[in-house]
Amino acid sequence: MSNENVGGNAGHGDLDSADYAEFMALAAEEGFDAEEIGDLSEAGPLPVLAVVGRPNVGKSTLVNRIIGRREAVVEDKPGVTRDRVQYEATWNGRRFRLVDTGGWEIDVFGLDAMVAAQAELGIETSDAVLFVVDATVGATDTDEALVKLIRRSGKPVVLCANKVDGLSGEADAAMLWSLGLGEPYPVSALHGRGSGDLLDAILDKLPPAPEQTFGGEPLGGPRRVALIGRPNVGKSSLLNKVAKEDRVVVNELAGTTRDPVDELIELGGKTWKFIDTAGIRRRVHQTAGADFYASLRTSAALEKAEVAVVLIDASETLAEQDTRIISMAVESGRAVVVAYNKWDQLDEERRYYLEREIEQDLVQVQWAPRVNVSALTGRHMEKLVPAIETALEGWETRIPTARLNAFLGELVAAHPHPVRGGKQPRILFGTQAGAKPPRFVLFASGFIEAGYRRFVERRLREEFGFVGTPISISVRVREKRGRKK
């Protein structure tokens, strides 16, 4: 099936013309209108605006003002926001993503250093920066230092002079021209004064929404593989082994790797882009600033990948960190391969019991291909590429609408949804709205419980495979006709 959009199908994923006609016929037959169907398209990522500034200048209050609801936590003391928190905002018909960051400070240690690292990563991964300054205080040394950091990033910047509640504060705002970032926009985040002009300026700095992409990256180029896992499970050793040379530093000290290392490697007759990432530590908030920053970079590397190879140390029992890292890979929507490293260190009895443990502990990713390897000796390394290719094939799988609905019809007839409150909701029809990962939208006569959705997912995998990929299932419920005007 084609992965290309067909003219006239905009807003409905990458269904081909035959599938789209089938889908719309089913929708009309069941009485769904265009409003209820909604937008099934896989749009590319939204432009990102990072909101930065020193502590207690009103960043979260401003974020709430922009998104139009009280969602960011606000308190009249510095340091309430610590992590980067993302929200979606709309202004004049344009959508963008807003990243609220913690307060940035100079020469700080411990938790404050981690908060500052989050803010720096927010700048690095954004398309534009909204720099918030307290106009009642004026530009401080911390503000001056943050200006230098923003300039080094090369990102477009909008300067917000916050806490300007009336005309008397306009002069305070004008003093911020001295920062050299252009016009300061006087705003009262608390009361909304000046927020419209500020948002107009923000839209001028943000790029337009990108063209449609699949899996977050344009098609083409070497397939991207992220090696992820907790520290010292052998990620760098594995990369060196598949590369057949020492590409990255390997040391017994956990956490040697901090920045992701991208390597183009010939393997199995193909070129792959392997990303060796820093280990994700158990309790991020207890790590030193550099290691905390490394864990953030690991997340960013995962977002760039198409498939994640999760490395687990077979010589140790499965740890909480391992399951959390697997969850990260699944939630990111990437194809997943689980690789048990250091398999050569186990005796036959331990291998037998480990197999039983794996069946129990990795129930959340039973669908993921698993390979038992040794990065040190090269044992079973030849099985890694077929496992990656199998996962990518499942990740890209598409089911024609007619075949999907034949399957759903048989499934509902044989195993109807349980009756709840005297009613029995029924799946009327469905469509695969996208791939990478497979995304299904089911149209139903009533609310479909989570347990029944999991049952549908399990049967989808039994029928169509989907090896190595998470599956997303959402449900649209038909409105009662009597409520329509």
C-alpha positions as CSV (number, residue, x, y, z in Angstrom):
1,M,0.0,0.0,0.0
2,S,1.2,3.5,-0.8
3,N,2.5,5.7,1.9
4,E,1.8,8.8,-0.1
5,N,-1.2,11.0,0.4
6,V,-3.7,11.1,-2.4
7,G,-5.2,14.4,-3.5
8,G,-8.4,15.1,-1.7
9,N,-7.5,13.1,1.3
10,A,-5.8,15.8,3.3
11,G,-6.6,15.6,7.0
12,H,-7.1,11.8,6.9
13,G,-3.7,10.3,7.4
14,D,-1.9,8.6,4.5
15,L,-4.8,6.4,3.4
16,D,-4.7,5.7,-0.3
17,S,-7.7,6.6,-2.5
18,A,-9.4,3.1,-2.4
19,D,-9.0,2.9,1.4
20,Y,-10.2,6.5,1.8
21,A,-13.3,5.8,-0.3
22,E,-14.0,2.6,1.7
23,F,-13.6,4.5,5.0
24,M,-15.9,7.4,4.0
25,A,-18.6,5.0,2.8
26,L,-18.5,3.1,6.1
27,A,-18.6,6.5,8.0
28,A,-21.7,7.6,6.0
29,E,-23.4,4.3,6.4
30,E,-23.0,4.5,10.2
31,G,-24.2,8.1,10.4
32,F,-20.9,9.7,11.3
33,D,-20.4,13.3,10.0
34,A,-17.1,15.1,9.2
35,E,-17.0,16.8,12.6
36,E,-17.2,13.5,14.5
37,I,-14.5,11.9,12.3
38,G,-12.1,14.8,13.0
39,D,-8.6,15.0,11.8
40,L,-6.8,11.7,11.3
41,S,-3.7,13.1,9.7
42,E,-0.2,12.5,10.9
43,A,1.1,16.1,11.0
44,G,4.8,16.8,11.5
45,P,6.0,18.2,14.8
46,L,4.8,21.6,15.9
47,P,7.2,24.6,16.2
48,V,8.6,24.8,19.7
49,L,8.9,27.9,21.8
50,A,11.1,27.7,25.0
51,V,10.1,30.0,27.8
52,V,13.2,30.9,29.8
53,G,14.3,33.3,32.5
54,R,15.7,33.4,36.0
55,P,13.6,32.2,38.9
56,N,10.3,33.9,39.9
57,V,10.0,36.2,36.9
58,G,6.5,34.8,36.1
59,K,7.3,32.3,33.4
60,S,4.6,29.8,34.4
61,T,2.0,32.5,34.9
62,L,2.8,33.7,31.4
63,V,2.5,30.1,30.1
64,N,-1.0,29.8,31.6
65,R,-1.9,33.1,30.0
66,I,-0.8,31.9,26.6
67,I,-2.4,28.5,26.7
68,G,-5.6,30.0,28.2
69,R,-5.9,27.8,31.2
70,R,-4.3,27.3,34.6
71,E,-2.2,24.3,34.0
72,A,1.4,25.2,34.9
73,V,1.9,25.3,38.7
74,V,2.3,28.8,40.0
75,E,3.4,29.9,43.5
76,D,4.8,33.1,44.8
77,K,8.2,31.8,45.5
78,P,11.2,30.9,43.2
79,G,12.0,27.5,41.9
80,V,8.5,25.9,41.7
81,T,9.1,24.7,38.1
82,R,11.9,22.3,37.8
83,D,11.4,20.2,34.7
84,R,10.7,21.2,31.2
85,V,6.9,20.9,30.7
86,Q,5.3,21.1,27.3
87,Y,1.9,22.5,26.4
88,E,0.2,23.1,23.1
89,A,-1.0,26.6,22.3
90,T,-2.9,28.3,19.5
91,W,-2.9,32.0,18.4
92,N,-4.6,33.4,15.3
93,G,-5.1,29.9,14.0
94,R,-1.5,28.8,14.3
95,R,-0.5,26.0,16.6
96,F,2.8,25.7,18.4
97,R,4.3,23.9,21.3
98,L,5.3,25.8,24.5
99,V,8.0,24.5,26.8
100,D,8.0,25.9,30.3
101,T,11.4,25.7,31.9
102,G,12.7,26.1,35.5
103,G,14.5,29.2,36.6
104,W,18.1,29.5,35.2
105,E,20.8,30.7,37.5
106,I,24.6,31.2,37.3
107,D,27.1,28.9,39.1
108,V,24.6,26.7,40.9
109,F,25.0,23.2,42.2
110,G,22.9,20.1,43.0
111,L,19.2,20.4,42.2
112,D,19.5,24.0,41.0
113,A,22.2,22.9,38.5
114,M,19.9,20.2,37.1
115,V,17.1,22.7,36.8
116,A,19.4,25.0,34.9
117,A,20.5,22.1,32.6
118,Q,16.8,21.5,31.8
119,A,16.4,25.1,30.8
120,E,19.5,25.0,28.6
121,L,18.2,21.9,26.9
122,G,14.9,23.7,26.4
123,I,16.8,26.4,24.5
124,E,18.8,23.9,22.5
125,T,15.8,21.9,21.3
126,S,13.5,24.9,20.5
127,D,12.8,26.8,17.4
128,A,12.6,30.2,19.2
129,V,13.1,31.5,22.7
130,L,10.8,33.7,24.8
131,F,13.1,35.4,27.3
132,V,11.1,36.6,30.4
133,V,12.5,39.4,32.5
134,D,10.9,41.0,35.6
135,A,10.6,44.7,34.5
136,T,10.1,45.8,38.1
137,V,13.6,44.6,39.0
138,G,15.3,45.3,35.8
139,A,18.2,43.4,34.1
140,T,20.3,41.5,36.6
141,D,23.7,39.8,36.2
142,T,21.8,36.5,35.8
143,D,19.7,38.0,33.0
144,E,22.9,39.3,31.3
145,A,24.5,35.8,31.5
146,L,21.4,34.2,30.1
147,V,21.4,36.6,27.2
148,K,24.9,35.3,26.3
149,L,23.6,31.8,26.4
150,I,20.7,32.5,24.2
151,R,22.9,34.4,21.7
152,R,25.3,31.4,21.5
153,S,22.3,29.2,20.6
154,G,21.6,31.3,17.6
155,K,17.8,30.9,18.1
156,P,15.4,33.8,17.4
157,V,14.4,35.5,20.6
158,V,11.4,37.6,21.9
159,L,12.0,39.7,25.0
160,C,9.1,39.9,27.4
161,A,9.1,42.6,30.1
162,N,6.8,41.0,32.6
163,K,4.9,42.5,35.6
164,V,4.1,45.8,33.7
165,D,0.6,46.3,35.2
166,G,0.1,49.9,34.0
167,L,1.5,52.9,32.2
168,S,3.9,53.6,35.1
169,G,5.7,50.4,34.3
170,E,6.3,51.2,30.6
171,A,9.5,53.1,31.5
172,D,10.8,50.1,33.4
173,A,10.2,48.0,30.4
174,A,12.0,50.4,28.1
175,M,15.1,50.1,30.2
176,L,15.5,46.5,29.0
177,W,16.5,47.7,25.5
178,S,20.0,47.6,27.2
179,L,20.0,43.8,26.9
180,G,20.5,44.1,23.2
181,L,17.8,41.7,22.2
182,G,15.6,44.2,20.5
183,E,12.2,45.6,21.6
184,P,11.0,44.5,25.0
185,Y,7.3,43.7,25.0
186,P,5.6,45.1,28.2
187,V,3.3,42.4,29.5
188,S,1.3,41.6,32.7
189,A,1.1,37.8,32.7
190,L,-1.2,38.1,35.7
191,H,-3.8,40.4,34.1
192,G,-3.2,39.7,30.4
193,R,-2.1,43.2,29.5
194,G,0.0,43.3,26.3
195,S,-0.2,39.5,25.7
196,G,-1.7,39.9,22.2
197,D,1.2,42.0,20.9
198,L,3.6,39.6,22.5
199,L,2.0,36.6,20.8
200,D,2.1,38.4,17.4
201,A,5.8,38.9,17.9
202,I,6.3,35.2,18.8
203,L,4.5,34.0,15.7
204,D,6.9,36.2,13.6
205,K,9.8,34.4,15.1
206,L,8.5,30.8,14.9
207,P,8.8,28.8,11.7
208,P,5.6,27.7,9.9
209,A,4.3,24.2,10.7
210,P,6.6,21.7,8.9
211,E,5.6,19.5,6.0
212,Q,4.1,16.1,6.8
213,T,6.6,13.6,8.1
214,F,6.4,10.0,9.2
215,G,7.8,8.9,12.5
216,G,9.0,12.4,13.2
217,E,11.7,12.4,10.5
218,P,11.6,12.8,6.8
219,L,11.8,9.6,4.8
220,G,15.2,8.5,3.3
221,G,18.7,8.0,4.5
222,P,20.2,5.3,6.8
223,R,17.8,3.7,9.3
224,R,18.4,5.2,12.7
225,V,19.1,2.9,15.7
226,A,19.3,4.2,19.3
227,L,21.2,2.0,21.7
228,I,19.7,2.7,25.1
229,G,20.0,1.2,28.6
230,R,21.1,1.9,32.1
231,P,24.8,2.7,32.7
232,N,27.4,0.0,32.2
233,V,25.2,-2.6,30.4
234,G,27.6,-2.5,27.5
235,K,26.1,-0.1,25.0
236,S,29.5,1.3,23.9
237,S,31.0,-2.2,23.7
238,L,28.2,-3.3,21.5
239,L,28.7,-0.3,19.2
240,N,32.4,-1.1,18.9
241,K,31.7,-4.7,18.2
242,V,29.2,-4.1,15.3
243,A,31.6,-1.4,14.0
244,K,34.5,-3.8,14.2
245,E,36.7,-1.1,15.7
246,D,36.9,1.1,18.8
247,R,34.6,4.0,17.9
248,V,33.7,5.1,21.4
249,V,35.3,5.1,24.9
250,V,34.6,2.0,26.9
251,N,35.4,1.9,30.7
252,E,34.3,-0.2,33.6
253,L,33.2,3.1,35.3
254,A,29.4,3.4,34.7
255,G,28.4,6.5,32.8
256,T,31.5,7.0,30.6
257,T,29.3,8.1,27.7
258,R,27.6,11.4,28.2
259,D,26.8,12.8,24.7
260,P,25.1,10.6,22.1
261,V,27.6,9.4,19.5
262,D,26.2,8.9,16.0
263,E,28.1,6.4,13.9
264,L,27.4,5.2,10.3
265,I,28.1,1.5,10.3
266,E,27.9,-1.2,7.5
267,L,26.1,-4.2,8.9
268,G,24.3,-7.0,7.2
269,G,24.9,-5.4,3.8
270,K,23.3,-2.1,4.8
271,T,24.4,1.2,6.2
272,W,22.9,2.0,9.6
273,K,23.1,5.1,11.8
274,F,23.8,3.8,15.4
275,I,23.4,6.3,18.3
276,D,25.3,5.2,21.4
277,T,23.5,7.0,24.3
278,A,24.4,7.9,27.8
279,G,23.1,5.5,30.5
280,I,19.8,6.5,32.1
281,R,20.3,6.5,35.9
282,R,17.8,5.2,38.4
283,R,17.1,8.5,40.3
284,V,17.7,11.4,37.9
285,H,17.2,14.0,40.6
286,Q,20.1,12.6,42.7
287,T,22.7,12.7,39.9
288,A,25.3,15.4,39.3
289,G,24.4,18.0,36.7
290,A,26.4,16.5,33.8
291,D,24.9,13.1,34.2
292,F,21.4,14.6,34.5
293,Y,22.0,16.5,31.3
294,A,23.2,13.2,29.7
295,S,19.9,11.5,30.5
296,L,18.1,14.3,28.8
297,R,20.3,13.9,25.7
298,T,19.5,10.2,25.8
299,S,15.8,11.1,25.5
300,A,16.5,13.4,22.6
301,A,18.5,10.7,20.8
302,L,15.5,8.3,21.3
303,E,13.2,10.8,19.7
304,K,15.5,11.0,16.6
305,A,15.6,7.2,16.2
306,E,13.3,4.8,14.3
307,V,14.2,1.8,16.3
308,A,15.5,1.4,19.9
309,V,17.7,-1.5,20.9
310,V,17.2,-1.8,24.7
311,L,20.3,-3.4,26.2
312,I,19.8,-5.3,29.4
313,D,22.6,-6.9,31.5
314,A,21.8,-10.7,31.6
315,S,24.2,-11.2,34.5
316,E,22.0,-9.2,36.8
317,T,18.3,-9.4,37.7
318,L,16.0,-7.1,35.8
319,A,16.0,-3.7,37.5
320,E,13.4,-1.0,37.8
321,Q,15.6,1.2,35.6
322,D,15.4,-1.5,32.8
323,T,11.6,-1.6,32.8
324,R,11.4,2.2,32.9
325,I,13.8,2.5,29.9
326,I,11.7,0.0,28.0
327,S,8.6,2.1,28.8
328,M,10.4,5.2,27.5
329,A,11.1,3.4,24.2
330,V,7.5,2.2,23.9
331,E,6.0,5.6,24.8
332,S,8.2,7.3,22.2
333,G,6.5,5.3,19.5
334,R,9.7,3.7,18.2
335,A,10.2,0.1,17.1
336,V,11.8,-1.9,19.9
337,V,14.3,-4.7,20.1
338,V,15.4,-6.1,23.5
339,A,19.0,-7.3,23.6
340,Y,20.3,-9.3,26.6
341,N,24.0,-8.6,26.8
342,K,26.7,-10.6,28.6
343,W,24.8,-13.9,27.9
344,D,28.2,-15.7,27.7
345,Q,28.7,-15.1,31.4
346,L,25.7,-17.4,32.3
347,D,25.8,-21.1,32.9
348,E,23.0,-23.4,31.5
349,E,21.0,-23.4,34.8
350,R,21.0,-19.7,35.1
351,R,19.9,-19.3,31.4
352,Y,17.0,-21.6,32.0
353,Y,15.7,-19.7,35.0
354,L,16.4,-16.3,33.3
355,E,14.2,-17.4,30.4
356,R,11.3,-17.9,32.9
357,E,12.0,-14.5,34.5
358,I,12.0,-12.8,31.1
359,E,8.6,-14.2,30.3
360,Q,7.2,-12.8,33.5
361,D,9.1,-9.5,33.7
362,L,8.9,-8.4,30.1
363,V,5.2,-9.1,29.6
364,Q,4.7,-5.4,28.5
365,V,6.8,-6.0,25.4
366,Q,6.1,-9.6,24.5
367,W,5.8,-8.4,21.0
368,A,9.4,-7.1,20.8
369,P,12.1,-9.3,19.1
370,R,14.7,-10.5,21.7
371,V,18.3,-11.4,21.0
372,N,20.8,-12.9,23.5
373,V,24.3,-11.5,22.7
374,S,27.7,-10.8,24.0
375,A,29.2,-7.5,23.0
376,L,32.6,-8.7,24.3
377,T,32.9,-12.0,22.3
378,G,30.5,-11.1,19.5
379,R,28.2,-14.1,20.3
380,H,25.0,-14.0,18.2
381,M,25.7,-10.5,16.9
382,E,24.6,-11.7,13.5
383,K,21.0,-12.0,14.9
384,L,20.9,-8.3,15.7
385,V,20.2,-7.0,12.2
386,P,17.4,-9.4,11.4
387,A,15.8,-8.5,14.7
388,I,16.0,-4.8,13.9
389,E,14.7,-5.3,10.4
390,T,11.8,-7.4,11.7
391,A,10.9,-4.6,14.2
392,L,11.1,-1.9,11.5
393,E,8.9,-4.0,9.2
394,G,6.2,-4.3,11.9
395,W,6.6,-0.6,12.7
396,E,5.8,0.2,9.0
397,T,3.0,-2.3,8.5
398,R,-0.3,-1.1,7.1
399,I,-3.6,-2.9,6.8
400,P,-6.1,-2.1,4.0
401,T,-9.4,-0.7,5.4
402,A,-11.5,-3.5,3.9
403,R,-9.4,-6.2,5.4
404,L,-9.3,-4.5,8.8
405,N,-13.0,-4.1,8.9
406,A,-13.6,-7.8,7.9
407,F,-11.3,-8.7,10.9
408,L,-13.2,-6.3,13.2
409,G,-16.6,-7.7,12.1
410,E,-15.5,-11.3,12.9
411,L,-13.9,-10.2,16.2
412,V,-17.0,-8.3,17.5
413,A,-19.3,-11.1,16.4
414,A,-17.3,-13.8,18.2
415,H,-16.3,-11.7,21.2
416,P,-18.7,-8.8,21.8
417,H,-17.9,-6.0,24.3
418,P,-19.3,-6.8,27.8
419,V,-22.6,-5.2,28.8
420,R,-22.1,-2.3,31.1
421,G,-25.0,-0.4,32.7
422,G,-27.5,-2.2,30.5
423,K,-25.8,-1.2,27.3
424,Q,-23.4,-3.0,25.0
425,P,-21.1,-0.7,23.0
426,R,-20.1,-2.0,19.6
427,I,-17.2,-1.3,17.3
428,L,-18.9,-0.2,14.1
429,F,-15.8,0.2,11.8
430,G,-12.2,1.3,11.9
431,T,-9.3,2.5,9.9
432,Q,-5.5,2.6,10.2
433,A,-4.8,6.3,10.3
434,G,-1.1,6.0,10.2
435,A,2.1,3.9,10.5
436,K,5.4,4.3,12.3
437,P,4.0,3.3,14.7
438,P,0.7,1.8,13.6
439,R,-2.2,4.0,14.7
440,F,-5.8,2.8,14.6
441,V,-9.0,4.7,15.0
442,L,-12.1,2.7,15.9
443,F,-15.5,4.2,15.6
444,A,-18.0,2.9,18.1
445,S,-21.6,3.2,19.3
446,G,-20.4,3.8,22.9
447,F,-17.4,3.9,25.3
448,I,-15.0,1.0,24.7
449,E,-13.3,-0.1,28.0
450,A,-9.5,-0.2,28.2
451,G,-9.5,-4.0,28.8
452,Y,-11.4,-4.5,25.5
453,R,-9.0,-2.2,23.7
454,R,-6.1,-4.4,24.9
455,F,-8.0,-7.4,23.7
456,V,-8.4,-5.8,20.3
457,E,-4.7,-5.0,20.2
458,R,-3.7,-8.6,21.2
459,R,-5.9,-10.0,18.4
460,L,-4.5,-7.5,15.9
461,R,-1.1,-8.8,16.7
462,E,-2.2,-12.4,16.4
463,E,-3.8,-11.7,13.0
464,F,-1.4,-9.2,11.4
465,G,1.9,-9.6,13.2
466,F,3.1,-6.1,14.2
467,V,6.3,-7.6,15.6
468,G,8.5,-5.1,17.4
469,T,6.2,-2.1,17.4
470,P,3.9,-0.5,19.8
471,I,0.3,0.0,18.6
472,S,-1.9,3.0,19.3
473,I,-5.7,2.5,19.4
474,S,-8.1,5.4,19.9
475,V,-11.9,5.3,19.8
476,R,-14.4,7.9,18.4
477,V,-17.9,7.5,19.8
478,R,-20.9,8.3,17.6
479,E,-23.0,11.1,19.0
480,K,-26.7,10.5,19.5
481,R,-28.6,11.9,16.5
482,G,-31.2,13.5,18.8
483,R,-28.5,16.0,20.2
484,K,-27.8,17.4,16.8
485,K,-29.3,20.7,15.9
